[in-house]
Amino acid sequence: MPEPIVKTRTKTRTRTARPPLYKVILLNDDFTPREFVVQVLKAVFRMGAERAYAVMMTAHRRGACVIAVYTRDVAETKAKEATELGKQNGYPLFFTTEPET
């Protein structure tokens, strides 16, 4: 009697790739009041007062500070919103984004 033919079936699983992440960076300037920067961090990035103050001081000392990491759309929206708040109040406050490595 001949041997039966065995066929193997492979299952393919599709995995959804995670979207690339982007850092939101606060750039220090010498004109925007510290209190205003803290207010923006609390309003846009939903930080507590102590955390916002610590982030602001890090940017002040080092020249820049990573605020948070989000997907590209969220990061760009939050950076733009925070920068616009500075412009509306006459300050050169600036937030930027760059890819997370």
Backbone as numpy.savetxt, mean C-alpha at the origin, in Angstrom:
# Nx Ny Nz CAx CAy CAz Cx Cy Cz
-5.25 -65.10 -21.91 -6.09 -63.93 -21.91 -5.19 -62.69 -21.91
-5.46 -61.68 -22.79 -4.62 -60.49 -22.86 -4.84 -59.59 -21.64
-3.78 -58.86 -21.30 -3.86 -57.95 -20.14 -4.75 -56.75 -20.48
-5.52 -56.30 -19.51 -6.38 -55.13 -19.78 -5.53 -53.87 -19.92
-5.99 -52.97 -20.75 -5.30 -51.70 -20.96 -5.75 -50.72 -19.88
-4.77 -50.17 -19.19 -5.06 -49.23 -18.11 -4.70 -47.83 -18.57
-5.64 -46.94 -18.50 -5.40 -45.53 -18.85 -5.53 -44.70 -17.58
-4.55 -43.85 -17.38 -4.61 -42.97 -16.21 -5.13 -41.61 -16.62
-5.92 -41.07 -15.78 -6.46 -39.73 -16.04 -5.81 -38.77 -15.05
-5.38 -37.65 -15.57 -4.80 -36.65 -14.68 -5.81 -35.54 -14.48
-5.90 -35.13 -13.25 -6.79 -34.02 -12.95 -5.98 -32.74 -12.98
-6.52 -31.74 -13.61 -5.84 -30.45 -13.61 -6.59 -29.53 -12.67
-5.84 -28.88 -11.85 -6.42 -27.91 -10.93 -5.93 -26.53 -11.33
-6.86 -25.64 -11.42 -6.47 -24.27 -11.74 -6.37 -23.49 -10.44
-5.30 -22.79 -10.31 -5.11 -21.95 -9.13 -5.14 -20.49 -9.56
-5.84 -19.73 -8.79 -5.90 -18.31 -9.07 -4.65 -17.66 -8.50
-3.94 -16.97 -9.34 -2.72 -16.30 -8.89 -3.08 -15.07 -8.07
-2.33 -14.84 -7.03 -2.57 -13.65 -6.22 -2.10 -12.42 -6.99
-2.83 -11.33 -6.86 -2.42 -10.12 -7.57 -1.13 -9.57 -6.97
-0.32 -8.92 -7.78 0.92 -8.34 -7.25 0.60 -7.22 -6.25
1.44 -7.08 -5.27 1.22 -6.07 -4.22 2.08 -4.83 -4.46
1.57 -3.71 -3.98 2.26 -2.42 -4.13 2.37 -1.74 -2.77
3.50 -1.08 -2.54 3.72 -0.34 -1.30 3.25 1.09 -1.48
2.62 1.63 -0.46 2.27 3.06 -0.43 3.35 3.72 0.42
4.00 4.73 -0.14 5.14 5.38 0.52 4.84 6.85 0.78
5.09 7.28 2.01 4.97 8.68 2.40 6.33 9.33 2.23
6.39 10.41 1.46 7.64 11.15 1.27 7.63 12.37 2.17
8.72 12.59 2.86 8.82 13.71 3.80 9.02 15.03 3.05
8.44 16.08 3.58 8.72 17.44 3.11 8.86 18.32 4.34
9.42 19.49 4.15 9.69 20.37 5.29 8.58 21.39 5.55
7.46 21.29 4.83 6.43 22.32 4.94 5.11 21.85 5.54
4.79 20.58 5.36 3.51 20.06 5.87 3.61 19.86 7.38
2.68 20.42 8.14 2.71 20.24 9.60 2.53 18.78 9.99
3.22 18.40 11.04 3.15 17.02 11.51 1.74 16.60 11.88
1.00 17.51 12.51 -0.36 17.19 12.93 -1.25 16.88 11.73
-1.03 17.60 10.63 -1.82 17.36 9.43 -1.50 15.99 8.84
-0.24 15.63 8.82 0.17 14.31 8.31 -0.50 13.21 9.14
-0.50 13.37 10.44 -1.14 12.39 11.32 -2.64 12.30 11.01
-3.29 13.44 10.80 -4.72 13.43 10.46 -4.98 12.68 9.16
-4.14 12.88 8.16 -4.30 12.20 6.87 -4.11 10.69 7.05
-3.09 10.29 7.79 -2.85 8.86 8.01 -4.01 8.21 8.74
-4.58 8.92 9.69 -5.73 8.38 10.41 -6.95 8.29 9.51
-7.19 9.30 8.68 -8.38 9.35 7.85 -8.31 8.37 6.66
-7.21 8.38 5.93 -7.11 7.59 4.70 -6.70 6.15 4.98
-5.74 5.97 5.88 -5.19 4.63 6.11 -5.72 3.98 7.39
-6.67 4.66 8.05 -7.34 4.13 9.24 -6.36 3.67 10.33
-5.36 4.50 10.58 -4.40 4.21 11.64 -4.87 4.85 12.94
-4.43 4.27 14.03 -4.67 4.89 15.32 -3.72 6.07 15.48
-3.97 6.91 16.47 -3.16 8.12 16.66 -1.70 7.78 16.93
-1.43 6.80 17.77 -0.05 6.45 18.10 0.69 5.89 16.90
0.04 5.01 16.16 0.66 4.42 14.97 0.90 5.49 13.91
-0.05 6.36 13.69 0.10 7.43 12.70 1.26 8.35 13.06
1.38 8.67 14.36 2.49 9.53 14.80 3.83 8.84 14.57
3.91 7.53 14.88 5.16 6.79 14.69 5.55 6.72 13.21
4.58 6.50 12.34 4.84 6.46 10.89 5.31 7.83 10.40
4.64 8.88 10.85 5.02 10.24 10.45 6.45 10.55 10.89
6.81 10.16 12.11 8.16 10.42 12.61 9.21 9.61 11.85
8.88 8.41 11.46 9.80 7.59 10.66 10.06 8.26 9.32
9.01 8.75 8.68 9.17 9.46 7.40 9.97 10.74 7.61
9.75 11.42 8.71 10.47 12.66 9.01 11.97 12.40 9.18
12.30 11.35 9.89 13.71 11.03 10.15 14.43 10.43 8.96
13.75 9.57 8.22 14.41 8.83 7.14 14.15 9.40 5.75
13.20 10.30 5.63 12.90 10.90 4.34 11.74 10.23 3.62
11.45 8.99 3.96 10.32 8.26 3.37 9.98 7.10 4.29
8.74 6.63 4.17 8.28 5.52 5.01 7.19 4.75 4.27
7.28 3.42 4.32 6.23 2.58 3.75 5.04 2.62 4.70
3.90 3.02 4.19 2.69 3.15 4.99 1.97 1.81 5.09
1.73 1.18 3.94 0.99 -0.07 3.89 1.24 -0.75 2.56
0.79 -1.99 2.44 0.93 -2.76 1.20 -0.46 -3.24 0.80
-0.83 -2.93 -0.45 -2.15 -3.28 -0.98 -1.99 -3.79 -2.40
-3.13 -4.22 -2.99 -3.12 -4.49 -4.42 -2.94 -3.16 -5.15
-2.61 -3.23 -6.41 -2.26 -2.02 -7.16 -3.35 -0.96 -7.14
-4.58 -1.35 -7.44 -5.68 -0.39 -7.50 -5.91 0.30 -6.16
-5.92 -0.48 -5.09 -6.16 0.08 -3.77 -5.01 1.01 -3.38
-3.77 0.57 -3.62 -2.60 1.38 -3.27 -2.62 2.71 -4.00
-2.87 2.69 -5.30 -2.88 3.93 -6.07 -4.03 4.85 -5.65
-5.17 4.27 -5.34 -6.31 5.08 -4.91 -6.02 5.77 -3.59
-5.49 5.03 -2.62 -5.20 5.61 -1.31 -4.09 6.66 -1.40
-3.05 6.40 -2.20 -1.97 7.37 -2.36 -2.50 8.65 -3.00
-3.35 8.51 -4.00 -3.92 9.69 -4.67 -4.83 10.47 -3.72
-5.65 9.75 -2.97 -6.57 10.40 -2.03 -5.80 11.19 -0.97
-4.75 10.59 -0.42 -3.96 11.26 0.61 -3.21 12.47 0.05
-2.67 12.34 -1.16 -1.96 13.46 -1.79 -2.94 14.60 -2.08
-4.14 14.27 -2.53 -5.16 15.29 -2.81 -5.57 16.04 -1.55
-5.66 15.34 -0.42 -5.98 16.02 0.84 -4.93 17.09 1.15
-3.67 16.78 0.90 -2.61 17.76 1.11 -2.75 18.94 0.18
-3.02 18.68 -1.10 -3.18 19.76 -2.08 -4.35 20.67 -1.72
-5.46 20.07 -1.30 -6.65 20.85 -0.96 -6.38 21.80 0.19
-5.45 21.43 1.07 -5.13 22.26 2.22 -3.87 23.10 2.00
-3.34 23.08 0.78 -2.20 23.92 0.44 -0.85 23.39 0.88
-0.74 22.08 1.09 0.52 21.48 1.52 1.09 20.59 0.42
2.42 20.49 0.36 3.05 19.63 -0.66 3.16 18.17 -0.23
2.26 17.71 0.62 2.26 16.32 1.09 2.16 15.39 -0.11
3.01 14.34 -0.15 3.03 13.48 -1.32 3.18 12.01 -0.91
2.32 11.18 -1.48 2.38 9.74 -1.32 2.60 9.13 -2.68
3.37 8.05 -2.77 3.63 7.39 -4.02 3.47 5.87 -3.83
3.50 5.13 -4.92 3.42 3.67 -4.85 4.57 3.07 -5.64
4.94 1.85 -5.25 5.92 1.09 -6.02 5.68 -0.39 -5.76
6.07 -1.24 -6.71 5.81 -2.67 -6.55 6.55 -3.26 -5.35
5.89 -4.18 -4.68 6.48 -4.90 -3.56 7.41 -5.97 -4.14
8.60 -6.05 -3.61 9.54 -7.06 -4.13 9.76 -8.17 -3.16
